[in-house]
Amino acid sequence: MPEKLFSGGRIRKAVYDPASQQLDLHWDNKSVLAYKQVPGEVFRRLCSAPNPATYWEDRIAEEYPKGQPMKSGAGGEAPRDLKDLFGGD
């Protein structure tokens, strides 16, 4: 799944799923906004924009329906112990 990290600005990370055309934006305040039906070209332009937050505001925020953020890893939670991490009894 393509992912872009941003070093400055309000958007810290963008994750795009080409299969479902979902774009998840991770913000500096730890929130995640998800958008559905986003074409791959929009993700590519966001990644190359001089100011990604302005691009989001102008081209994404009101153009695409919101969705639920994708789950990261195994349910988004860290394993509690080695059995959860590696399996076994």
Backbone as a chain_set.jsonl record, in Angstrom:
{"seq": "MPEKLFSGGRIRKAVYDPASQQLDLHWDNKSVLAYKQVPGEVFRRLCSAPNPATYWEDRIAEEYPKGQPMKSGAGGEAPRDLKDLFGGD", "coords": {"N": [[0.853, -1.165, 0.0], [0.746, 2.117, -0.961], [2.503, 4.734, 0.708], [3.15, 7.896, 2.177], [5.362, 9.894, 3.918], [5.391, 12.977, 5.588], [7.526, 15.606, 6.43], [7.086, 18.096, 7.598], [4.514, 20.489, 8.44], [0.878, 20.192, 8.698], [-0.205, 17.71, 7.922], [0.995, 14.533, 8.529], [1.294, 11.944, 7.538], [0.324, 10.096, 4.661], [-1.7, 7.508, 3.543], [-2.482, 5.256, 1.043], [-4.84, 3.137, -0.473], [-4.928, 1.449, -3.328], [-6.677, -0.528, -4.27], [-9.167, -0.243, -2.94], [-9.444, 2.415, -3.274], [-9.086, 4.192, -1.162], [-8.061, 6.863, 0.893], [-6.111, 7.633, 3.603], [-5.43, 10.123, 5.904], [-3.053, 11.13, 8.153], [-2.77, 13.248, 10.838], [-1.028, 16.007, 12.463], [-2.089, 16.304, 14.997], [-2.658, 13.806, 15.825], [-5.026, 12.74, 14.817], [-6.972, 10.901, 12.366], [-8.11, 11.147, 9.143], [-10.288, 9.761, 6.794], [-10.879, 9.112, 3.364], [-13.012, 8.123, 0.723], [-13.178, 6.611, -2.579], [-11.124, 7.941, -3.934], [-9.164, 8.913, -6.588], [-6.063, 7.49, -7.818], [-4.355, 9.383, -8.95], [-4.924, 11.721, -7.551], [-3.871, 11.126, -5.047], [-1.138, 10.956, -5.773], [-0.673, 13.611, -6.586], [-1.146, 14.948, -4.184], [1.025, 13.999, -2.71], [3.137, 15.227, -4.017], [2.655, 17.884, -3.725], [3.495, 21.303, -2.903], [2.479, 22.311, -0.511], [0.915, 20.149, 1.273], [-1.353, 20.212, 3.035], [-2.823, 22.407, 2.156], [-3.442, 21.546, -0.414], [-5.063, 19.364, 0.263], [-7.187, 20.753, 1.474], [-8.157, 22.263, -0.707], [-8.676, 20.36, -2.753], [-9.531, 17.842, -1.818], [-10.952, 17.664, 0.694], [-13.725, 18.49, 0.519], [-14.522, 17.173, -1.721], [-14.588, 14.366, -1.784], [-16.214, 11.468, -0.371], [-16.314, 10.873, 3.167], [-14.815, 8.262, 5.143], [-14.222, 5.292, 7.142], [-11.174, 5.051, 8.906], [-8.479, 2.957, 7.769], [-7.515, -0.152, 9.199], [-4.479, -0.637, 10.889], [-1.901, -2.977, 10.706], [-2.29, -5.749, 12.923], [-5.206, -5.352, 13.825], [-4.563, -2.914, 14.822], [-3.499, -2.781, 17.344], [-0.84, -3.151, 19.678], [0.979, -6.195, 20.243], [0.312, -8.056, 23.23], [1.964, -9.822, 24.586], [4.71, -12.169, 24.047], [3.487, -14.472, 23.016], [1.246, -13.46, 21.692], [2.549, -12.089, 19.729], [4.197, -14.004, 18.363], [2.656, -16.274, 18.292], [1.486, -19.521, 19.4], [1.301, -21.727, 22.333]], "CA": [[0.0, 0.0, 0.0], [1.594, 3.317, -0.996], [2.489, 5.58, 1.901], [4.044, 9.048, 2.071], [5.586, 10.614, 5.169], [5.675, 14.398, 5.412], [8.37, 16.021, 7.55], [6.567, 19.294, 8.234], [3.124, 20.792, 8.111], [-0.169, 19.573, 9.508], [-0.346, 16.308, 7.55], [2.237, 13.809, 8.834], [1.406, 10.738, 6.722], [-0.806, 9.751, 3.79], [-1.699, 6.099, 3.175], [-3.461, 5.078, -0.032], [-5.128, 1.77, -0.891], [-5.427, 1.532, -4.695], [-7.771, -1.485, -4.498], [-10.431, 0.338, -2.473], [-9.351, 3.853, -3.542], [-9.231, 4.927, 0.095], [-6.932, 7.68, 1.324], [-6.102, 7.977, 5.025], [-4.511, 11.208, 6.222], [-2.676, 11.182, 9.561], [-2.499, 14.655, 11.13], [-0.102, 16.298, 13.555], [-2.791, 16.195, 16.277], [-2.889, 12.361, 15.985], [-6.285, 12.302, 14.223], [-6.883, 10.296, 11.042], [-9.282, 11.355, 8.31], [-10.315, 8.805, 5.694], [-11.699, 9.504, 2.218], [-13.278, 7.025, -0.198], [-13.316, 6.89, -4.015], [-10.095, 8.909, -4.307], [-8.312, 8.377, -7.656], [-4.639, 7.425, -7.547], [-3.716, 10.632, -9.367], [-5.1, 12.69, -6.463], [-2.851, 10.77, -4.05], [0.173, 11.346, -6.305], [-0.572, 15.073, -6.536], [-1.011, 15.319, -2.771], [2.399, 13.682, -2.289], [4.101, 16.14, -4.634], [2.237, 19.274, -3.512], [4.375, 22.083, -2.03], [1.815, 22.387, 0.788], [-0.107, 19.102, 1.225], [-2.584, 20.584, 3.748], [-3.577, 23.294, 1.264], [-3.974, 20.688, -1.48], [-6.184, 18.642, 0.87], [-8.282, 21.705, 1.667], [-8.688, 22.689, -2.004], [-8.999, 19.298, -3.711], [-9.964, 16.566, -1.249], [-11.833, 17.77, 1.86], [-15.151, 18.57, 0.178], [-14.764, 16.477, -2.992], [-14.719, 12.921, -1.645], [-16.933, 11.075, 0.851], [-15.498, 10.404, 4.292], [-14.959, 6.855, 5.493], [-13.556, 4.842, 8.36], [-9.75, 4.796, 8.669], [-8.06, 1.568, 7.627], [-6.831, -0.721, 10.362], [-3.062, -0.878, 10.626], [-1.367, -4.183, 11.329], [-3.254, -6.709, 13.452], [-6.204, -4.685, 14.643], [-4.082, -1.625, 15.268], [-3.02, -2.823, 18.714], [0.434, -3.841, 19.87], [0.813, -7.484, 20.928], [0.444, -7.922, 24.677], [3.139, -10.577, 25.019], [5.355, -12.878, 22.959], [2.541, -15.409, 22.404], [0.455, -12.693, 20.738], [3.425, -11.692, 18.628], [4.705, -15.14, 17.604], [1.732, -17.396, 18.33], [1.895, -20.615, 20.278], [0.531, -21.929, 23.568]], "C": [[0.906, 1.238, 0.0], [1.387, 4.205, 0.234], [3.501, 6.707, 1.702], [4.132, 9.707, 3.439], [5.951, 12.052, 4.838], [6.44, 14.876, 6.641], [7.85, 17.263, 8.266], [5.129, 19.517, 7.838], [2.151, 20.01, 8.969], [-0.38, 18.105, 9.182], [0.997, 15.62, 7.776], [2.429, 12.592, 7.938], [0.141, 10.577, 5.892], [-0.639, 8.289, 3.395], [-2.81, 5.906, 2.159], [-3.605, 3.602, -0.369], [-5.717, 1.827, -2.293], [-6.615, 0.606, -4.961], [-9.125, -0.888, -4.104], [-10.529, 1.828, -2.771], [-9.61, 4.674, -2.283], [-7.928, 5.628, 0.433], [-7.104, 8.014, 2.797], [-5.043, 9.043, 5.254], [-4.307, 11.265, 7.724], [-2.171, 12.596, 9.851], [-1.573, 14.821, 12.317], [-0.765, 16.223, 14.93], [-3.232, 14.758, 16.572], [-4.234, 11.889, 15.446], [-6.021, 11.71, 12.837], [-8.204, 10.556, 10.327], [-9.185, 10.42, 7.114], [-11.277, 9.294, 4.612], [-11.802, 8.339, 1.249], [-13.356, 7.543, -1.628], [-12.325, 7.956, -4.495], [-9.23, 8.297, -5.414], [-6.829, 8.422, -7.27], [-3.911, 8.705, -7.908], [-3.83, 11.708, -8.282], [-4.083, 12.416, -5.357], [-1.472, 11.213, -4.528], [0.363, 12.869, -6.252], [-0.444, 15.586, -5.107], [0.436, 15.126, -2.322], [3.424, 14.654, -2.865], [3.741, 17.614, -4.439], [3.219, 20.007, -2.602], [3.808, 22.24, -0.62], [0.667, 21.373, 0.78], [-1.419, 19.475, 1.932], [-3.449, 21.514, 2.9], [-4.181, 22.494, 0.12], [-5.178, 19.903, -0.953], [-7.409, 19.552, 0.983], [-8.968, 22.05, 0.342], [-9.258, 21.56, -2.848], [-9.581, 18.017, -3.133], [-11.088, 16.729, -0.227], [-13.322, 17.743, 1.514], [-15.516, 17.773, -1.066], [-15.097, 14.999, -2.835], [-15.422, 12.566, -0.345], [-15.972, 10.57, 1.919], [-15.801, 8.936, 4.573], [-14.309, 6.566, 6.825], [-12.082, 4.601, 8.045], [-9.457, 3.297, 8.592], [-7.392, 1.116, 8.919], [-5.384, -0.96, 9.983], [-2.619, -2.117, 11.368], [-2.475, -5.114, 11.785], [-4.22, -6.002, 14.384], [-5.743, -3.359, 15.203], [-3.567, -1.601, 16.695], [-1.681, -3.543, 18.762], [0.181, -5.173, 20.552], [1.075, -7.328, 22.424], [1.642, -8.691, 25.224], [3.695, -11.355, 23.825], [4.425, -13.882, 22.278], [1.677, -14.692, 21.378], [1.273, -12.337, 19.513], [3.796, -12.865, 17.74], [3.748, -16.325, 17.559], [2.218, -18.459, 19.311], [1.075, -20.654, 21.539], [1.291, -21.541, 24.785]], "O": [[1.75, 1.379, 0.885], [0.272, 4.394, 0.72], [4.573, 6.499, 1.132], [3.115, 10.039, 4.047], [6.727, 12.31, 3.918], [6.046, 14.584, 7.77], [8.155, 17.457, 9.443], [4.592, 18.805, 6.99], [2.551, 19.257, 9.857], [-0.703, 17.321, 10.074], [2.022, 16.075, 7.269], [3.558, 12.231, 7.605], [-0.962, 10.876, 6.347], [0.438, 7.878, 2.962], [-3.943, 6.335, 2.377], [-2.608, 2.898, -0.532], [-6.876, 2.209, -2.456], [-7.469, 0.922, -5.789], [-10.105, -1.012, -4.839], [-11.574, 2.44, -2.549], [-10.267, 5.715, -2.329], [-6.841, 5.07, 0.281], [-8.109, 8.601, 3.198], [-3.893, 8.882, 4.846], [-5.262, 11.427, 8.483], [-1.254, 13.082, 9.188], [-1.359, 13.883, 13.086], [-0.067, 16.091, 15.936], [-4.063, 14.518, 17.447], [-4.56, 10.713, 15.609], [-4.991, 11.977, 12.217], [-9.277, 10.229, 10.836], [-8.128, 10.3, 6.495], [-12.349, 9.822, 4.909], [-10.817, 7.652, 0.98], [-13.567, 8.732, -1.869], [-12.651, 8.772, -5.358], [-8.617, 7.253, -5.193], [-6.401, 9.281, -6.499], [-2.947, 9.076, -7.239], [-2.917, 12.518, -8.119], [-3.502, 13.345, -4.795], [-0.713, 11.792, -3.751], [1.444, 13.35, -5.91], [0.282, 16.546, -4.849], [1.003, 15.979, -1.64], [4.471, 14.878, -2.258], [4.444, 18.495, -4.934], [3.728, 19.426, -1.643], [4.56, 22.295, 0.353], [-0.434, 21.692, 0.332], [-2.492, 19.088, 1.468], [-4.676, 21.414, 2.926], [-5.321, 22.743, -0.273], [-6.194, 19.787, -1.639], [-8.523, 19.162, 0.63], [-10.195, 22.123, 0.269], [-10.221, 21.769, -3.584], [-10.08, 17.18, -3.885], [-12.078, 16.0, -0.281], [-14.092, 17.036, 2.163], [-16.689, 17.701, -1.433], [-15.813, 14.436, -3.663], [-15.265, 13.256, 0.662], [-14.962, 9.931, 1.624], [-16.89, 8.44, 4.283], [-13.898, 7.475, 7.545], [-11.768, 4.002, 7.016], [-10.099, 2.485, 9.259], [-6.784, 1.913, 9.634], [-5.093, -1.431, 8.884], [-2.936, -2.284, 12.545], [-3.491, -5.251, 11.104], [-4.061, -6.053, 15.604], [-6.461, -2.736, 15.986], [-3.232, -0.537, 17.215], [-1.427, -4.446, 17.965], [-0.739, -5.28, 21.363], [1.949, -6.565, 22.834], [2.264, -8.272, 26.2], [3.198, -11.209, 22.709], [4.56, -14.122, 21.078], [1.398, -15.24, 20.312], [0.755, -12.289, 18.398], [3.729, -12.764, 16.515], [4.012, -17.293, 16.846], [3.247, -18.291, 19.965], [0.266, -19.766, 21.806], [0.775, -21.654, 25.897]]}, "num_chains": 1, "name": "protein.A"}
